[in-house]
């Protein structure tokens, strides 16, 4: 069993309402974090395919740094996640904590075998990733256009078995209570 942690040492996730989710999508489009991709005529907009949405907060102050989404669960047992942080509010490495919490929550809350996420070089610093990082599973060259240029889209994924294998180290990193010994039994 995977415990659905919603806090780490520096980050907390707080559930978002449907109205707040609509603001998330406006923010994505307004800031150019993500571009709108053409979809098939019958494809539902991403806002209709979201399984969970969270505000990403600074744990010590409650300040909102951005948001995180879990979406597009498919029949193959895969689900996607996306974490969008304001670079002025998020310090180096905070993004990786937010992504870790989101991935862990996806495995804890949904019957999926793989969690997939994607990013561009514009976000590498926030997530502790560098070009050539061994965790990058695939690269779609010049796949997105924003901020006046084409960007490569870098894909990452983690399988449930891999997450379970590493869960003790992950749990200690994600669970702020663990250092004090009060971590709940995760089976």
N, C-alpha and C positions, 0 to 999 in steps of 0.2 A: 504494500500500500504506500502511496505517496501522499504526504500531508500537504494540503493546499496553502502553503505559506503566503502571506501578503505583506511581509515586511522583512527587510534585511537591516544591516547595520546603519545604512544611510538613507534607505529608500522605503517607502510604503506605497501599496496599491490601495485605492479606494474605489469601490464600484461606482460607475457613472450611469446616469439616467439616460433614457432615450433622447431627450432634448439636448443633453450635454454631448451625446454621440454625434448629433447633427452638427454641433459647433466644432467637434473634432475634424469632421470632413471639410468644413469651410476653412478651417485653419490649414489643413494639408494643402488645399488648392490655393489659398491666398499666399502662403509663404513659399510655394514652389517646392515643398519637401517631396511631394509626389505629383506625378502628372496623371491626367486622366487617360486611361488606356481605352481604345475602342473595344466595345464588347459586342458579343453576338446579340441579335435583336431580342432574344428571350432571356438573356442573362440578367439576373437581378443585380441592382447596384450593390456595392460593397456594404453600404449601410444596412441593407436587408439581409446580409449574409454573416453578420457579426454574432458570435456565440457569447462573447464576454467583452466588456469595455471597462477600463479603469483610468482614473486620474493617477499620475505618477507624482508622488509628493516627497519633499524633503522630510525625512522622518523626525528630525529635531525641531522643525519649525512649522510643518504642515503646508509650506509654500508649494504651489502646484508648479512642477517643472515641465509637464507634458502629459501624454496619455499613452496607453497601451491597449491594443486590440487583439482578440483571438477570433479568427474568422475562417470561412471557407472549409469547414470540415467536409471531407469527401468519403465516398464509399470504400476507398482503398485504405482507410485508417490514417489519413494524413490531415493535419490542420495547420493553418498559417498563423503567424503572429507578427505584429508590427509595433514598434515602440518609437514614439515621436517626441523628442525633447527639445526645449528651447535652449540653444547653445549658450545663451547668456546666463541661464539659471542652473545648468547642469555641469558639474565639475567632472574632470577626467575620471573615467571608470564608473561613474554613476549609471551610465547607460547600460553597462554590462550587468550591473546588479538588477536593474529594471527588466532587462531581457531575461535574466536568469529566473526572476520571480514569475514572469509571464510564462515562460516555458514550463516551469515547475507546475504552475497552476493549470496549464493546459493538460499536462499528463495526469494531474490529480483529479480534475473535474470531468474530463472527457475520455471516452473509450477510443483512444488513438494510439497508433504505433510510431508515428513520426511527427515532429513539429518542424516546420519550415519557416525561415525568415530570410529577408533580402535587404540589402542596403547598398549605398554607393560610397565612393571614397569620401564624399562630403561628410559622412557620419562616422568614419573609421575611428577618429580620436575619441569620440564619446563612448564607443563600445570596446576600446582597447584592441582594435584590429589594425593590422598593417597590410600593405600590398604583399601578396605572396604568402599570406598566413595559411598554414596547413589546414585550418578549419574551413576554408572556403571550398565548397563542393563544386560550384560551377560559376561561370562568368558569361553574361550576355553582353557582348561588346556594344557600346554606344546604344543601349536599349532605351534609355530615358533621356528626355530633353528638359532641362530646367536650369535656372540661373544662367541662361544664355549659352549653354553648351550641352553637348551630348555626354552622358555618363554611362559607364559600365555598371551593370547590375550584378552584384555578387550574392550568390545563394549559399545559405547555410542550412544544415538540418541536423537534428539529433534524433536518434531512435530511442524508444522506451527502454529497451534492454541496456543500451549504453547509459542512459540517465539513471536507471536502477543500479547499475554496477558502480556508478560514481556517487550514489545518493548520500552516503555518509559525509563525504567531503562537501558536497553541495549543500546538504542540510545545515552543516555547521556554518557555512558562509551565508546562507539565506536566513536562518533563524536567529534573531537577535537574543532570544532567551537561552540559546544553547550554551553560550559562554558561562551563564550562571547555573547551568545544569537543569533547567526547567523545561527542556524540550519534551513535547508530548511523544508518547510511544507511537512509532510509525509502522509497527508490525514487522 
